[in-house]
Amino acid sequence: MSSFAEKAEASIPAEIRMISGCRDEQTSADVSNVASFTLPDPAGRAGGACTSALLNIMYKDKHAPDDDISFQDVLLKMRDILSSKNFTQIPQLSSSRPMDISTKFDISQPDFHGNKRAVMVGINYIGQDGELRGCHNDVLNMKEYLMDVHGFEESNMNILLDDGVHTDPTKDNIMTAFREIVQQSEEGDVVYIHYSGHGASVRDDDGDEADGMDETLVPVDYNKSGLIRDDDLLTTLVVPMKKGVFVTAIMDCCHSGTILDLPFNFKADGEMDHMVADENYDFDPLTAIIGQLAAGNPMLATAMNVVDQGCGNCTIS
């Protein structure tokens, strides 16, 4: 019988790491003034607490840290910063592979030999209930960090903002961007995914969640087109990403702890000192997705074009 780690590698070919701003049951803050986080421009304006804390550690005063800093250190420092601002959210690191959290934090890999691509989504929900102020700034600050420190080229960065200038972050546009980056990426490539906006928790509709809830992203047109469920992200982004692609995702939204449904987790709660496997993880849905991909199922490629029937019992928070 295959080990848990072997099943994970067979089910999720790419190496994917995700930092989320909070646990599934928590909300994540949109900060009205992030000057105290000592950020680069646009310091002093709004921003997401998770992204702001990360940038405070990795890009303070527009400089990367002189010393190596581990994933564990990044998560714990984020937690300390958030706690000092009276935020209760607990950052979380998830991975498709078991990993040593003392590994140096990096968005690239030492053996990188391909292209660097990014999809970055920031939604302020301008003119809607629950309007936010900092999500555009999150994306623009992270874009500068990626280009300055990690060598990403602007031509390989797909930016979606509801600002009337960039591609509108509708459900269809977000999922199209995810499908395209999966199709474009090859072994040796580095991929960065960023989402700043609302997140929600809704009742699981297919019985694959131990807590009975699906975590979701909230596109700008959610009232018309519905939410983007974790199952949709698993089907469209996580499982189809090719072997040998190195993916880093930042999810700065509420209820985002396991939104990519990755099998290994570390919570920066001060109690965990290593990454653990999710003993309740169900590989069967991933096996089904792989089977459909192998069969060239056309429904899989268009699965995210199906409109959800409203937001159910979700609360946009």
N, C-alpha and C positions, 0 to 999 in steps of 0.2 A: 504494500500500500504506500502511495506517495506521501511524503511528509507535508505538513501544512505549507512550508516555504516553497516546496516544489509545486504544489497545487496553485499557490499564488502566482508563481512565475509562469506556469502554463496558462493560467487564466487571464493574466494581465501582462502581456509581453513587454511593455515599456517600463522603464524605471520612473516612477511617479512619486513626487513628494509634495505634500500640501500643508501649508500653514494656514490655519483658520483662526479667526479672531476670538472665538468662544466655543464652548461646548454646545451640543445640540439643543439643550434645554435653556440656553442663555441667549440674551440679546447683546448686541454690539453697538457701541456708541458712535454717534456722529458728533464731532466736537466743533463748537461754534468758533473757537479761536485756538489754534494750535501753536501759538508763539512759544508757549512754555515747553514744547517738545524740542525746541531748538532745531527746526527744520530748515532746509534750503527754501528758496522761493517756491511756492508762494507762502512763506512763513507768515503767521499772523492772521491767515484766513482759515476757513473751515477745512476739516479733514476727518477721515475715519480714524478712530482711536488705534485700531490694529496697524494700519499702514503707517500712521504717524509714529507709533512706537518702534516699528521695524526700521523706518528710515532714521530715526534718532540714533539707533545703534549702528546701522550699516552705512549711513551717509551723512553723518552730522557735519555741519559746516561744509557740505559738498566734498567731503573726503571719506574714503573708505577707511576702516580701522587699520592701524599700522600692524597690529598683531593679529595672528589667526584667532578666530572666534568660532566655537563649535555650534552646532545646531542646538544643543542643550543650553548653552550659554545665551544664545539669541532668544530662545523661548522664555528662559527664566528672567532675563533682563527685560523682555517685553512685559512679562507679568509684573515685575517690580515697578516699571514705569507706569503701567496702567493702575496698579494699586496706589501709587503715590498721588495719582489724580483722582482717587476715589472711585475708580471703575472696578467692578467685581468680576468682569469677564476673565476666563482662563484660556490663554492661547493653547492650541493643540497642534501637534505634528502628526500627520498620517503618511503612510508609505505603502507602496505596492510590494516592497521588499523588506525583510528584517534589516535594520540598520543600526550601526553604532552611533548613538546620538552625540558622542564626543567627536564625531567626524567634523572637519572644518566646514563651516557654512559656505556654500557656493551654489550659484545658479547654473554654472557650467560644470564640466568634467575635465580632469587632467588629460584624458585621451580624446578630447573633442577634436573632430576633424571635418565637421560639416557646416551647416548653416544654423544661424540663430534666428528664431522666429518668435513672435509674441502676438497674443490676442488680449486686449485690455479693455475692460468694460467699466464705465462709470456712469451711474444713473442718479440724477438729483430729483427726478419726478417733478419737473418744473410745472407749476400750476395745478398739481394734483394734491389730494389729501396725503399727508405723510411726506411732504416735500423735504428733501435733504439739501445740505449745502456743501458738503465736502468731497463728494465722490469724484467730481471732475478733477479736483486738485490732487486727489490720491493718484489718479492715473497719470496726470501730467508730471507729478513728482517722481513716480516710479519709472516713467518713460525716461526722464533725464538720468536717473540712477542707472538704469540698464544700459543706456548709450554711453555714459561717462565711465562707468566702472567695469561693465561686462562686455562692452564692444558690440552691442546690438546696433543694427543699422535701421534708420527710420523707415526705409523702404520695405523692411520685413516686419513691420509692426502694424497690426490692424487695430485701430483705435475706434471704439464705439462710445459716443457721448451724446446725451440729449441736449446739445448746445446749439443745434441748428447749423453747425459747421461740419462736424464729423458724421460718420455713419450713425443713423439712429439706432439705439439699442433695443429694438423690438425683439420679440421672441424669435421670429424667423431670421432676422439678421444675426442675432447671437449664435443661434444653432448653425446657421450657414458658415459663420466664421469658424466655429469649432470643427465642422466637417471639413472645411478647406484646409485647416492647419494639420488635421490628421492625414488628409490625402497628400499634402505637400511634404510632410516630414519623412525623413529616411534615417537609416542607421547612422549614428554619429552626429545627428542634429541635436540642438538644444532648443527646448520650447518653454516659454514662460506664459502662464495664464493668470490674469488678474481680474477679479470682480470686486467692485465696491458699489454697494446699493442695498436695497432691502433683501432680507431673507425671510422665509416663512416656514412653518411646520404644519403639515396637513395630514389627514388620515391616510395611512398606507392603503393603496387600492389593489395590491396583488399579494399581500401576505408575506412579503420578504423582509419585513423589518421587525426586529425583536421587540422594539418599543411601540409598534403599531403606528408609527408616524414616518412620513416621508419629509426629508428636508428639501427646500426648494429655493431657487433664485427667482427674483421678481422682475421680469422685463418691464420696460416702460409702458407697454401696451397690455399689461396683465389683465386689465378689466375686460378686454376684448378677446385676447388670445390665450389667456391662462398662464399658469406658472411653468417653470422648468424644473421638473422633479429630479431627485438624485438618480432615479432609475434611467431617466433620459440622458443624463450626463454619463452614466456608466455605459449605456448603449452607444452613444455618439462620440464620446471623447476618450473615455478611459480604456475600454477593452480594445477598440480598433487601432489605437496608437501602436505603431510598429515596434518590434523588438530593436533595441539599440538606440532608441530615442530617449533622451533624458529630459524629464518634464518637472518644472517647479510651478506650483500654483499657490496663489495667495487669495483667500476668500475672506474679504472684510465685510461680513454681513451677519445678521442674526441667524441662530440655529444652524451654524455652518460646520460644526465639529466633524461630522462624518459625511459631508455632502458629496464627496467623490466615492464613497463606499470603498475605501481602501482597507486592507486587512490587518495592518499593523499601526499601532497608535502610541503616542506619548502625550500626556497632559502635563502642562507646567503648573501643577497644583502644589508643588513642594513636597509631595509624597512619593511620586514616581521618580526613579533614577535610571530607568531604561525603557526602551520601547517594548511593547508586548503585543502578542498576537491576539486578535479578537476571537476567542474560543467559540463564539456563537456565529461566526462568519459562515455564510451559505454560498458555496461555490456553484451550486446548480444553475442559478440564473446566468452566471458568466459562461458556463458551459453551453447553455442554450444560445447565447449571443454569438459565441464563437462558431457554433454549428450553422447559424444563419449566415454569418459572414462567409464561411467556407462554401456554403451553398449559393452564394451570390444573391441572397434574398433581397429583391428590390424594395420590399417594405421597410427593411432596416434602414436603408439610406434615407428614406423619407419619413421615418417614424416621428421626427420632431416637428413635422408640418401639421400633425394632428392637433386640433384646438381642444384644450381642456374645457370641461364644462364648468367654468367659473372657478372661484378660489375655495369652494367648500367652506371649511370652518377656519380658514387661515386668518390670522391677525397680522396686518402689516405693522411691524414694530421696529 
